[in-house]
Amino acid sequence: MITVDELVADRALGLSYVAGRAGGGRLVSWAHVCDMPDPWRWVNAGVLVMTSGGGLPVDASEQAAWLDKLAQAGISGLVLAQPPDVPPASREMMRLADELRLPLVRFSFNMQFQVLARTAIERIMSVTLQRALLPHGLPDQSSVDVAVHYHPAQSGVAGDWFDVIPLPGTRVAMVMGDVVGHGLRAAATMGRLRTAVQNFASLDLPPDELLSHLDELVLRIDADEPATRGEDGSIAGATCLYAIYDPVSACCSLARAGHPSPALISPDGTVEFPHVPAGPPLGIGGQPFESTEWELAEGSQLVLYTNGLVNNRDRDYETGLGLLRGALADSDRTPEETCTAVLDVLLPDHPSDDVALLVARTRALHTDQILDWDMAYDPAEVASARAVVTRKLADWDLDEMAFTTELIISELATNAIRYGSAPVHLRLLRDRSLICEVSDASSTSPHLRYAAGMDEGGRGLFLIAQMAQRWGTRYTDSGKIIWAEQPLPRHTQERIPPGRI
């Protein structure tokens, strides 16, 4: 972190010069305008405010070392102040901003200074806000091997976002979105939409229904904030692609709202852009979204990206897709290597829009990790279910989990037979955790409640909640699934490397 060595005031120019150090070496002189509100807050936040490049090293090797120290110091924004009597060093500062990929704001000391200073502060705040709202890591899950890269626009942060969300039943959701516009409002809207997607995902909604709820949210945001509308009255909408991958069935269901279609790399290296029904952008309203489903071979790579990757001022969309197809034409790469290859070809030197790229290589849950058993619609079948589960746990070397798992299966199966509808099906999954699932054809969901001392029932789900790490209900086209998840004993856990970001 940068430490302040000295402070010298120059009342003639109305500046405060701050000499600072980073990494133990003298760096440069910062300059803050005295009228800027709470300037020391920006030093602590890693914002470099300079006067005409004063203090920049001249020698190229010294500049490289200087840039390295500056990056290590966590600088997140540059502001160039140009007093009228000091020759500008705009070209050097532009080069510096390019190398660091940081927002650069230039202004002169004139009557418009206050407006321009506020613009500079808002731009830096939007960068800081977006960095805080985007994921800082990827969750542990074994359905896909993921790599993600994000590059902000040079002219100011936009509203691109991404997410990887673990779902019940070893499934995983992958999200890629893009909010129209740049600046603080776009970053804030992005944060609201990302939070909404996570909440909707916790309800286990299919992709088309999730996008419908997100569309309604964007309409409410536009109605509540008229300032988001442009001069032509257009709304500040967004685009989004939502995909759910199931490693048990090896199927991926997708829906998109005005977002570019994903690319798919087959294990043999074939690259294609399969059709995903093109729904309208979020915020239009009144039109439905449509899901599609793909069956993916194990080892396939799904590539999600924002429009800034393929379309910019130097090339059109079709040309960008052609370049993307060529950059993806190699199946013998990790997701991280695929990201690097794509960005080497398509990332502009001076991106005018945010660029987000997510590559997910699919895994499959093999048959020796799954127990499937159709249950007769008879209360006596519960004892048989316990016996089947106990034998399978012994095969998996999980005998120590037999007692709690039998209790969970007994409760789930009894509820399905007593309150649900035939057919009833039992499924046990051994992944990073042990997942017990019982499905039936009824859409009636049980609710957890506290049973009174004299109640004869109502304690089953309470016991499950105490014994399981998580439990819940998800609805299907043919009924519902009640599931409960237990952590595996430490000595049996297989460490699978998490995704990289």
Kinemage of the C-alpha trace (Angstrom):
@kinemage 1
@onewidth
@group {chain A} dominant
@subgroup {mainchain}
@vectorlist {calphas} color= white
{ca met a 1} P 0.000 0.000 0.000
{ca ile a 2} L 1.164 3.565 -0.668
{ca thr a 3} L 2.468 5.534 2.298
{ca val a 4} L 2.633 9.327 2.369
{ca asp a 5} L 6.061 10.870 3.006
{ca glu a 6} L 5.391 14.580 2.829
{ca leu a 7} L 2.783 17.180 2.000
{ca val a 8} L 3.609 20.544 0.417
{ca ala a 9} L 0.929 23.149 -0.348
{ca asp a 10} L 1.195 25.447 -3.374
{ca arg a 11} L -1.428 28.131 -2.876
{ca ala a 12} L -0.616 29.812 -6.203
{ca leu a 13} L -1.834 26.784 -8.131
{ca gly a 14} L -4.317 25.650 -5.507
{ca leu a 15} L -2.712 22.199 -5.334
{ca ser a 16} L -1.472 19.880 -2.633
{ca tyr a 17} L 1.521 17.808 -3.715
{ca val a 18} L 1.933 14.448 -2.024
{ca ala a 19} L 5.210 12.574 -2.306
{ca gly a 20} L 4.597 8.864 -1.875
{ca arg a 21} L 6.310 5.523 -1.848
{ca ala a 22} L 5.198 2.077 -2.989
{ca gly a 23} L 7.111 -1.122 -2.446
{ca gly a 24} L 9.786 0.781 -0.506
{ca gly a 25} L 10.917 2.992 -3.424
{ca arg a 26} L 10.133 6.594 -4.294
{ca leu a 27} L 7.455 6.686 -6.937
{ca val a 28} L 6.016 9.998 -8.003
{ca ser a 29} L 4.412 13.201 -6.769
{ca trp a 30} L 0.645 13.092 -6.532
{ca ala a 31} L -1.377 16.271 -6.774
{ca his a 32} L -4.837 16.815 -5.374
{ca val a 33} L -6.914 19.912 -5.934
{ca cys a 34} L -7.788 21.457 -2.607
{ca asp a 35} L -11.407 21.977 -3.650
{ca met a 36} L -11.867 18.254 -4.357
{ca pro a 37} L -13.971 16.774 -1.523
{ca asp a 38} L -11.880 14.701 0.873
{ca pro a 39} L -8.876 14.195 -1.440
{ca trp a 40} L -7.042 11.947 1.018
{ca arg a 41} L -9.808 9.386 0.592
{ca trp a 42} L -8.728 8.940 -3.012
{ca val a 43} L -5.071 8.357 -2.082
{ca asn a 44} L -6.142 5.608 0.300
{ca ala a 45} L -8.385 4.104 -2.388
{ca gly a 46} L -5.467 3.821 -4.784
{ca val a 47} L -6.311 6.730 -7.095
{ca leu a 48} L -3.360 8.560 -8.648
{ca val a 49} L -3.952 12.252 -9.337
{ca met a 50} L -1.039 13.894 -11.194
{ca thr a 51} L -0.122 17.295 -12.547
{ca ser a 52} L 0.969 17.019 -16.181
{ca gly a 53} L 2.856 13.790 -15.598
{ca gly a 54} L 5.213 15.363 -13.070
{ca gly a 55} L 7.535 12.780 -11.576
{ca leu a 56} L 7.298 10.288 -14.454
{ca pro a 57} L 10.614 8.517 -15.171
{ca val a 58} L 12.138 9.287 -18.566
{ca asp a 59} L 14.227 6.138 -19.097
{ca ala a 60} L 12.239 3.194 -20.560
{ca ser a 61} L 13.638 0.645 -18.101
{ca glu a 62} L 12.832 2.927 -15.176
{ca gln a 63} L 9.328 3.390 -16.546
{ca ala a 64} L 8.782 -0.396 -16.680
{ca ala a 65} L 9.853 -0.767 -13.048
{ca trp a 66} L 7.702 2.219 -12.115
{ca leu a 67} L 4.630 0.707 -13.799
{ca asp a 68} L 5.216 -2.592 -12.021
{ca lys a 69} L 5.361 -0.903 -8.620
{ca leu a 70} L 2.303 1.141 -9.479
{ca ala a 71} L 0.322 -2.021 -10.308
{ca gln a 72} L 1.467 -3.692 -7.091
{ca ala a 73} L 0.284 -0.641 -5.159
{ca gly a 74} L -3.288 -1.355 -6.301
{ca ile a 75} L -3.870 1.853 -8.294
{ca ser a 76} L -7.406 1.768 -9.718
{ca gly a 77} L -7.659 5.153 -11.463
{ca leu a 78} L -5.638 8.022 -12.933
{ca val a 79} L -6.568 11.694 -12.992
{ca leu a 80} L -4.360 14.176 -14.888
{ca ala a 81} L -4.624 17.781 -13.738
{ca gln a 82} L -3.198 20.373 -16.146
{ca pro a 83} L -2.570 23.853 -14.681
{ca pro a 84} L -2.534 26.512 -17.437
{ca asp a 85} L 1.169 27.415 -16.998
{ca val a 86} L 2.503 23.837 -17.016
{ca pro a 87} L 3.133 22.082 -20.362
{ca pro a 88} L 0.816 19.072 -20.640
{ca ala a 89} L 2.156 15.545 -20.743
{ca ser a 90} L -1.028 14.013 -22.090
{ca arg a 91} L 0.690 11.635 -24.498
{ca glu a 92} L 2.789 10.042 -21.764
{ca met a 93} L -0.204 9.746 -19.476
{ca met a 94} L -2.289 8.175 -22.249
{ca arg a 95} L 0.428 5.560 -22.746
{ca leu a 96} L 0.519 4.937 -19.010
{ca ala a 97} L -3.247 4.424 -18.840
{ca asp a 98} L -3.109 2.052 -21.805
{ca glu a 99} L -0.448 -0.126 -20.199
{ca leu a 100} L -2.279 -0.318 -16.882
{ca arg a 101} L -5.761 -0.571 -18.472
{ca leu a 102} L -7.019 2.088 -16.074
{ca pro a 103} L -9.513 4.922 -16.594
{ca leu a 104} L -7.796 8.239 -17.384
{ca val a 105} L -9.480 11.602 -16.830
{ca arg a 106} L -7.878 14.889 -17.953
{ca phe a 107} L -9.012 18.367 -16.969
{ca ser a 108} L -7.701 21.934 -16.855
{ca phe a 109} L -8.048 24.491 -14.093
{ca asn a 110} L -10.838 26.645 -15.435
{ca met a 111} L -14.444 27.510 -14.630
{ca gln a 112} L -15.592 24.023 -15.589
{ca phe a 113} L -13.240 22.333 -13.150
{ca gln a 114} L -15.882 21.349 -10.580
{ca val a 115} L -17.984 19.534 -13.201
{ca leu a 116} L -14.978 17.713 -14.637
{ca ala a 117} L -13.676 16.767 -11.199
{ca arg a 118} L -17.036 15.224 -10.358
{ca thr a 119} L -16.874 13.270 -13.621
{ca ala a 120} L -13.423 11.980 -12.707
{ca ile a 121} L -14.573 10.926 -9.258
{ca glu a 122} L -17.679 9.184 -10.632
{ca arg a 123} L -15.607 7.236 -13.149
{ca ile a 124} L -13.217 6.046 -10.471
{ca met a 125} L -16.122 5.187 -8.175
{ca ser a 126} L -17.767 3.129 -10.929
{ca val a 127} L -14.570 1.099 -11.428
{ca thr a 128} L -14.286 0.491 -7.693
{ca leu a 129} L -17.984 -0.419 -7.437
{ca gln a 130} L -17.851 -2.869 -10.308
{ca arg a 131} L -14.758 -4.582 -8.945
{ca ala a 132} L -16.555 -5.005 -5.635
{ca leu a 133} L -19.717 -6.412 -7.269
{ca leu a 134} L -18.108 -8.910 -9.645
{ca pro a 135} L -17.157 -12.379 -8.314
{ca his a 136} L -13.737 -12.491 -6.639
{ca gly a 137} L -13.501 -16.264 -7.059
{ca leu a 138} L -15.413 -19.251 -8.355
{ca pro a 139} L -17.301 -21.722 -6.149
{ca asp a 140} L -16.132 -25.262 -5.548
{ca gln a 141} L -18.080 -27.632 -7.762
{ca ser a 142} L -17.197 -30.620 -9.912
{ca ser a 143} L -19.714 -30.344 -12.781
{ca val a 144} L -17.540 -28.123 -14.963
{ca asp a 145} L -13.957 -26.919 -15.036
{ca val a 146} L -14.235 -23.139 -15.450
{ca ala a 147} L -11.975 -20.235 -16.399
{ca val a 148} L -13.200 -16.612 -16.573
{ca his a 149} L -11.545 -13.418 -17.828
{ca tyr a 150} L -12.896 -9.875 -17.560
{ca his a 151} L -11.433 -6.723 -19.133
{ca pro a 152} L -13.060 -3.302 -18.506
{ca ala a 153} L -13.495 -0.756 -21.258
{ca gln a 154} L -10.785 1.877 -21.554
{ca ser a 155} L -13.274 4.736 -21.811
{ca gly a 156} L -15.162 3.844 -18.648
{ca val a 157} L -16.607 0.836 -16.932
{ca ala a 158} L -19.725 -0.766 -18.422
{ca gly a 159} L -22.121 -3.304 -16.943
{ca asp a 160} L -20.851 -6.730 -18.029
{ca trp a 161} L -21.074 -9.502 -15.453
{ca phe a 162} L -20.743 -13.260 -15.112
{ca asp a 163} L -21.456 -15.909 -12.505
{ca val a 164} L -21.123 -19.612 -11.746
{ca ile a 165} L -23.787 -20.855 -9.316
{ca pro a 166} L -23.888 -24.405 -7.871
{ca leu a 167} L -27.394 -25.921 -7.896
{ca pro a 168} L -28.888 -28.960 -6.116
{ca gly a 169} L -28.277 -32.376 -7.651
{ca thr a 170} L -24.638 -31.574 -8.639
{ca arg a 171} L -25.908 -29.195 -11.355
{ca val a 172} L -24.385 -25.786 -12.058
{ca ala a 173} L -25.739 -22.560 -13.552
{ca met a 174} L -23.582 -20.280 -15.711
{ca val a 175} L -24.548 -16.670 -16.346
{ca met a 176} L -23.272 -13.998 -18.715
{ca gly a 177} L -24.889 -10.553 -18.828
{ca asp a 178} L -24.393 -7.056 -20.198
{ca val a 179} L -26.081 -3.849 -19.012
{ca val a 180} L -26.483 -1.105 -21.597
{ca gly a 181} L -24.404 2.014 -20.972
{ca his a 182} L -21.307 2.979 -19.016
{ca gly a 183} L -20.528 4.560 -15.692
{ca leu a 184} L -21.721 4.375 -12.135
{ca arg a 185} L -25.362 3.687 -12.971
{ca ala a 186} L -24.482 0.771 -15.269
{ca ala a 187} L -22.242 -0.743 -12.590
{ca ala a 188} L -24.960 -0.374 -9.936
{ca thr a 189} L -27.602 -1.899 -12.220
{ca met a 190} L -25.250 -4.773 -12.966
{ca gly a 191} L -24.936 -5.473 -9.245
{ca arg a 192} L -28.709 -5.494 -8.805
{ca leu a 193} L -29.222 -7.903 -11.701
{ca arg a 194} L -26.448 -10.238 -10.564
{ca thr a 195} L -27.983 -10.409 -7.078
{ca ala a 196} L -31.421 -11.042 -8.590
{ca val a 197} L -30.109 -13.907 -10.742
{ca gln a 198} L -28.551 -15.544 -7.684
{ca asn a 199} L -31.855 -15.263 -5.797
{ca phe a 200} L -33.886 -16.631 -8.713
{ca ala a 201} L -31.366 -19.451 -9.137
{ca ser a 202} L -31.911 -20.446 -5.484
{ca leu a 203} L -35.568 -21.082 -6.438
{ca asp a 204} L -34.285 -23.529 -9.082
{ca leu a 205} L -36.184 -21.855 -11.916
{ca pro a 206} L -35.654 -23.092 -15.487
{ca pro a 207} L -33.739 -20.660 -17.741
{ca asp a 208} L -36.773 -19.237 -19.581
{ca glu a 209} L -38.693 -18.540 -16.351
{ca leu a 210} L -35.654 -16.970 -14.710
{ca leu a 211} L -35.214 -14.557 -17.631
{ca ser a 212} L -38.922 -13.645 -17.466
{ca his a 213} L -38.532 -12.647 -13.804
{ca leu a 214} L -35.356 -10.736 -14.642
{ca asp a 215} L -37.171 -8.923 -17.458
{ca glu a 216} L -39.839 -7.748 -15.009
{ca leu a 217} L -37.126 -6.493 -12.654
{ca val a 218} L -35.488 -4.415 -15.394
{ca leu a 219} L -38.888 -2.924 -16.254
{ca arg a 220} L -39.332 -1.899 -12.598
{ca ile a 221} L -35.837 -0.407 -12.503
{ca asp a 222} L -36.635 1.709 -15.572
{ca ala a 223} L -39.983 2.780 -14.117
{ca asp a 224} L -38.430 3.750 -10.773
{ca glu a 225} L -35.448 5.582 -12.276
{ca pro a 226} L -36.453 7.820 -15.195
{ca ala a 227} L -32.867 9.110 -15.348
{ca thr a 228} L -31.826 5.786 -16.865
{ca arg a 229} L -33.676 6.667 -20.047
{ca gly a 230} L -31.703 8.175 -22.886
{ca glu a 231} L -32.484 11.380 -24.722
{ca asp a 232} L -34.595 9.400 -27.191
{ca gly a 233} L -36.666 7.914 -24.372
{ca ser a 234} L -35.198 4.434 -24.763
{ca ile a 235} L -34.868 2.281 -21.690
{ca ala a 236} L -31.576 1.210 -20.203
{ca gly a 237} L -32.098 -2.552 -20.733
{ca ala a 238} L -29.660 -5.409 -20.544
{ca thr a 239} L -28.885 -8.746 -22.171
{ca cys a 240} L -28.361 -12.073 -20.428
{ca leu a 241} L -27.655 -15.730 -21.148
{ca tyr a 242} L -28.496 -18.339 -18.507
{ca ala a 243} L -27.425 -21.984 -18.792
{ca ile a 244} L -27.862 -24.994 -16.477
{ca tyr a 245} L -25.637 -28.045 -16.913
{ca asp a 246} L -26.514 -31.421 -15.332
{ca pro a 247} L -23.552 -33.838 -15.129
{ca val a 248} L -25.867 -36.796 -14.458
{ca ser a 249} L -27.793 -36.519 -17.739
{ca ala a 250} L -24.990 -34.565 -19.525
{ca cys a 251} L -27.686 -32.125 -20.695
{ca cys a 252} L -27.411 -28.342 -20.795
{ca ser a 253} L -30.545 -26.148 -20.929
{ca leu a 254} L -30.119 -22.553 -22.086
{ca ala a 255} L -32.112 -19.406 -22.733
{ca arg a 256} L -30.974 -15.959 -23.802
{ca ala a 257} L -32.375 -12.449 -23.705
{ca gly a 258} L -30.800 -10.482 -26.555
{ca his a 259} L -27.372 -11.961 -25.761
{ca pro a 260} L -24.920 -13.521 -28.263
{ca ser a 261} L -25.257 -17.294 -28.665
{ca pro a 262} L -22.535 -19.371 -26.984
{ca ala a 263} L -19.926 -21.361 -28.856
{ca leu a 264} L -19.445 -25.100 -28.329
{ca ile a 265} L -16.186 -27.000 -28.767
{ca ser a 266} L -16.704 -30.745 -29.133
{ca pro a 267} L -14.104 -33.181 -27.756
{ca asp a 268} L -12.938 -33.806 -31.360
{ca gly a 269} L -12.193 -30.088 -31.832
{ca thr a 270} L -15.272 -29.179 -33.892
{ca val a 271} L -16.469 -25.614 -33.221
{ca glu a 272} L -20.094 -24.656 -33.711
{ca phe a 273} L -22.567 -22.004 -32.638
{ca pro a 274} L -25.714 -24.075 -31.897
{ca his a 275} L -29.030 -22.304 -32.174
{ca val a 276} L -30.474 -20.824 -29.004
{ca pro a 277} L -33.849 -19.097 -29.482
{ca ala a 278} L -33.205 -15.355 -29.459
{ca gly a 279} L -35.401 -13.719 -26.866
{ca pro a 280} L -35.718 -9.923 -26.645
{ca pro a 281} L -33.318 -7.905 -24.479
{ca leu a 282} L -34.304 -7.490 -20.842
{ca gly a 283} L -36.538 -4.502 -20.241
{ca ile a 284} L -38.670 -4.813 -23.388
{ca gly a 285} L -41.483 -6.709 -21.688
{ca gly a 286} L -44.497 -8.565 -23.058
{ca gln a 287} L -42.594 -11.298 -24.924
{ca pro a 288} L -41.789 -14.813 -23.694
{ca phe a 289} L -38.387 -16.482 -23.575
{ca glu a 290} L -37.718 -19.980 -24.855
{ca ser a 291} L -35.325 -22.610 -23.517
{ca thr a 292} L -33.439 -25.167 -25.548
{ca glu a 293} L -31.565 -28.253 -24.409
{ca trp a 294} L -28.309 -29.770 -25.657
{ca glu a 295} L -26.745 -33.107 -24.831
{ca leu a 296} L -23.020 -32.537 -24.356
{ca ala a 297} L -20.282 -35.140 -24.569
{ca glu a 298} L -17.961 -35.217 -21.577
{ca gly a 299} L -15.038 -32.880 -22.197
{ca ser a 300} L -17.007 -30.436 -24.366
{ca gln a 301} L -16.244 -26.750 -23.807
{ca leu a 302} L -19.040 -24.202 -23.564
{ca val a 303} L -17.910 -20.647 -24.359
{ca leu a 304} L -19.956 -17.679 -23.088
{ca tyr a 305} L -18.959 -14.100 -23.921
{ca thr a 306} L -20.245 -10.551 -24.115
{ca asn a 307} L -20.728 -8.533 -27.273
{ca gly a 308} L -17.551 -6.506 -26.690
{ca leu a 309} L -15.413 -9.556 -27.529
{ca val a 310} L -16.594 -9.980 -31.113
{ca asn a 311} L -18.028 -6.597 -32.066
{ca asn a 312} L -16.220 -3.252 -31.883
{ca arg a 313} L -15.455 -0.182 -33.965
{ca asp a 314} L -12.737 -2.023 -35.925
{ca arg a 315} L -14.793 -5.081 -36.995
{ca asp a 316} L -18.412 -6.140 -37.391
{ca tyr a 317} L -20.161 -8.965 -35.587
{ca glu a 318} L -19.803 -11.600 -38.332
{ca thr a 319} L -16.093 -10.936 -38.714
{ca gly a 320} L -15.678 -11.265 -34.955
{ca leu a 321} L -17.514 -14.610 -34.945
{ca gly a 322} L -15.197 -15.882 -37.671
{ca leu a 323} L -12.147 -14.902 -35.631
{ca leu a 324} L -13.657 -16.532 -32.553
{ca arg a 325} L -14.294 -19.779 -34.432
{ca gly a 326} L -10.679 -19.877 -35.568
{ca ala a 327} L -9.318 -19.136 -32.092
{ca leu a 328} L -11.412 -21.954 -30.573
{ca ala a 329} L -10.399 -24.638 -33.069
{ca asp a 330} L -8.376 -26.780 -30.670
{ca ser a 331} L -9.921 -29.227 -28.225
{ca asp a 332} L -6.664 -30.196 -26.517
{ca arg a 333} L -6.589 -27.148 -24.233
{ca thr a 334} L -7.650 -26.352 -20.714
{ca pro a 335} L -10.349 -23.684 -20.239
{ca glu a 336} L -7.642 -21.247 -19.100
{ca glu a 337} L -5.607 -21.915 -22.244
{ca thr a 338} L -8.732 -21.478 -24.370
{ca cys a 339} L -9.395 -18.078 -22.768
{ca thr a 340} L -5.816 -16.988 -23.442
{ca ala a 341} L -5.980 -18.095 -27.083
{ca val a 342} L -9.261 -16.236 -27.661
{ca leu a 343} L -8.119 -13.010 -25.998
{ca asp a 344} L -4.815 -13.023 -27.903
{ca val a 345} L -6.800 -12.921 -31.147
{ca leu a 346} L -9.875 -10.833 -30.332
{ca leu a 347} L -9.119 -8.506 -27.396
{ca pro a 348} L -8.607 -4.962 -28.798
{ca asp a 349} L -5.628 -2.891 -27.662
{ca his a 350} L -8.036 -0.158 -26.571
{ca pro a 351} L -11.395 -1.832 -25.832
{ca ser a 352} L -14.322 0.566 -26.168
{ca asp a 353} L -16.616 -1.886 -24.377
{ca asp a 354} L -16.195 -4.350 -21.533
{ca val a 355} L -15.107 -7.858 -22.491
{ca ala a 356} L -16.149 -10.893 -20.425
{ca leu a 357} L -15.297 -14.467 -21.393
{ca leu a 358} L -16.239 -17.724 -19.637
{ca val a 359} L -15.102 -21.171 -20.763
{ca ala a 360} L -16.544 -24.273 -19.059
{ca arg a 361} L -15.357 -27.808 -19.817
{ca thr a 362} L -18.003 -30.360 -18.895
{ca arg a 363} L -17.560 -33.327 -16.591
{ca ala a 364} L -19.929 -36.261 -16.127
{ca leu a 365} L -21.093 -38.099 -13.037
{ca his a 366} L -20.418 -41.759 -13.821
{ca thr a 367} L -22.778 -44.651 -13.161
{ca asp a 368} L -20.703 -45.929 -10.247
{ca gln a 369} L -21.483 -42.640 -8.449
{ca ile a 370} L -25.266 -42.986 -8.838
{ca leu a 371} L -27.972 -45.152 -7.297
{ca asp a 372} L -31.346 -45.131 -9.116
{ca trp a 373} L -34.264 -47.137 -7.736
{ca asp a 374} L -37.972 -47.079 -8.599
{ca met a 375} L -40.067 -47.529 -5.454
{ca ala a 376} L -43.436 -49.236 -5.260
{ca tyr a 377} L -46.209 -46.931 -4.027
{ca asp a 378} L -46.483 -48.823 -0.733
{ca pro a 379} L -45.385 -47.800 2.817
{ca ala a 380} L -43.740 -51.225 3.222
{ca glu a 381} L -41.309 -50.231 0.454
{ca val a 382} L -39.541 -47.801 2.784
{ca ala a 383} L -37.743 -50.655 4.576
{ca ser a 384} L -36.522 -51.999 1.220
{ca ala a 385} L -35.270 -48.502 0.332
{ca arg a 386} L -33.211 -48.349 3.517
{ca ala a 387} L -31.655 -51.726 2.754
{ca val a 388} L -30.748 -50.734 -0.808
{ca val a 389} L -29.162 -47.486 0.395
{ca thr a 390} L -27.177 -49.254 3.136
{ca arg a 391} L -25.665 -51.702 0.621
{ca lys a 392} L -24.702 -48.892 -1.739
{ca leu a 393} L -23.056 -46.900 1.066
{ca ala a 394} L -20.999 -49.986 1.912
{ca asp a 395} L -19.884 -50.206 -1.736
{ca trp a 396} L -18.817 -46.540 -1.532
{ca asp a 397} L -16.937 -47.076 1.769
{ca leu a 398} L -19.389 -44.757 3.530
{ca asp a 399} L -20.667 -47.135 6.224
{ca glu a 400} L -20.290 -44.436 8.883
{ca met a 401} L -22.981 -42.387 7.100
{ca ala a 402} L -25.504 -45.245 7.057
{ca phe a 403} L -27.436 -44.279 10.202
{ca thr a 404} L -28.185 -40.651 9.286
{ca thr a 405} L -28.770 -41.519 5.624
{ca glu a 406} L -31.314 -44.209 6.558
{ca leu a 407} L -33.206 -41.673 8.691
{ca ile a 408} L -33.229 -39.130 5.851
{ca ile a 409} L -34.359 -41.699 3.264
{ca ser a 410} L -37.075 -42.992 5.597
{ca glu a 411} L -38.529 -39.530 6.077
{ca leu a 412} L -38.345 -38.486 2.418
{ca ala a 413} L -39.771 -41.757 1.112
{ca thr a 414} L -42.563 -41.891 3.724
{ca asn a 415} L -43.650 -38.321 2.906
{ca ala a 416} L -43.657 -39.066 -0.841
{ca ile a 417} L -45.798 -42.180 -0.409
{ca arg a 418} L -48.143 -40.689 2.212
{ca tyr a 419} L -48.685 -37.217 0.744
{ca gly a 420} L -47.442 -37.477 -2.851
{ca ser a 421} L -48.441 -39.368 -5.975
{ca ala a 422} L -47.013 -42.306 -7.886
{ca pro a 423} L -44.512 -42.929 -9.352
{ca val a 424} L -41.934 -42.532 -6.570
{ca his a 425} L -38.235 -42.666 -7.373
{ca leu a 426} L -35.133 -42.753 -5.155
{ca arg a 427} L -31.743 -41.428 -6.268
{ca leu a 428} L -28.437 -41.284 -4.389
{ca leu a 429} L -25.500 -39.238 -5.757
{ca arg a 430} L -21.930 -39.407 -4.495
{ca asp a 431} L -20.000 -36.315 -5.539
{ca arg a 432} L -18.358 -33.705 -3.309
{ca ser a 433} L -21.193 -34.556 -0.924
{ca leu a 434} L -23.781 -37.306 -0.549
{ca ile a 435} L -27.112 -36.247 -2.044
{ca cys a 436} L -30.360 -38.098 -1.312
{ca glu a 437} L -33.307 -37.399 -3.634
{ca val a 438} L -36.875 -38.715 -3.599
{ca ser a 439} L -39.226 -37.663 -6.393
{ca asp a 440} L -42.960 -38.134 -6.912
{ca ala a 441} L -45.649 -36.865 -9.261
{ca ser a 442} L -47.226 -34.386 -6.839
{ca ser a 443} L -46.424 -30.666 -6.814
{ca thr a 444} L -47.316 -30.285 -3.128
{ca ser a 445} L -44.233 -29.272 -1.176
{ca pro a 446} L -43.600 -30.008 2.534
{ca his a 447} L -42.805 -27.130 4.892
{ca leu a 448} L -40.503 -27.111 7.867
{ca arg a 449} L -42.258 -26.227 11.139
{ca tyr a 450} L -41.790 -26.612 14.873
{ca ala a 451} L -43.922 -29.417 16.298
{ca ala a 452} L -45.644 -28.866 19.643
{ca gly a 453} L -44.972 -31.272 22.513
{ca met a 454} L -48.174 -33.289 21.958
{ca asp a 455} L -48.100 -33.302 18.128
{ca glu a 456} L -47.845 -36.755 16.564
{ca gly a 457} L -46.218 -35.499 13.364
{ca gly a 458} L -44.255 -32.567 11.968
{ca arg a 459} L -40.829 -33.573 13.267
{ca gly a 460} L -39.491 -35.392 10.208
{ca leu a 461} L -38.289 -32.407 8.198
{ca phe a 462} L -36.968 -30.792 11.360
{ca leu a 463} L -34.763 -33.857 11.912
{ca ile a 464} L -33.609 -33.752 8.294
{ca ala a 465} L -32.697 -30.073 8.677
{ca gln a 466} L -30.590 -30.960 11.721
{ca met a 467} L -28.796 -33.920 10.148
{ca ala a 468} L -28.308 -32.632 6.593
{ca gln a 469} L -26.024 -29.816 5.495
{ca arg a 470} L -28.738 -28.504 3.165
{ca trp a 471} L -32.149 -29.649 1.995
{ca gly a 472} L -34.852 -28.331 -0.275
{ca thr a 473} L -37.466 -28.863 -2.981
{ca arg a 474} L -37.200 -28.412 -6.710
{ca tyr a 475} L -40.049 -28.770 -9.183
{ca thr a 476} L -39.966 -30.693 -12.449
{ca asp a 477} L -42.353 -31.082 -15.397
{ca ser a 478} L -43.677 -34.279 -13.835
{ca gly a 479} L -43.794 -33.313 -10.135
{ca lys a 480} L -41.186 -32.469 -7.523
{ca ile a 481} L -37.931 -33.680 -5.960
{ca ile a 482} L -37.148 -33.405 -2.246
{ca trp a 483} L -33.396 -33.544 -1.663
{ca ala a 484} L -30.985 -33.513 1.267
{ca glu a 485} L -27.212 -33.089 1.129
{ca gln a 486} L -24.652 -34.416 3.630
{ca pro a 487} L -20.909 -33.689 3.715
{ca leu a 488} L -18.648 -36.661 3.030
{ca pro a 489} L -16.180 -37.816 5.680
{ca arg a 490} L -12.883 -36.015 5.272
{ca his a 491} L -10.902 -39.129 4.365
{ca thr a 492} L -13.228 -39.944 1.422
{ca gln a 493} L -13.417 -36.499 -0.163
{ca glu a 494} L -11.861 -36.228 -3.602
{ca arg a 495} L -10.176 -32.895 -4.115
{ca ile a 496} L -11.149 -31.553 -7.506
{ca pro a 497} L -9.458 -28.276 -8.532
{ca pro a 498} L -11.946 -25.384 -8.516
{ca gly a 499} L -12.405 -23.058 -11.479
{ca arg a 500} L -10.015 -20.185 -12.035
{ca ile a 501} L -10.889 -16.533 -12.403
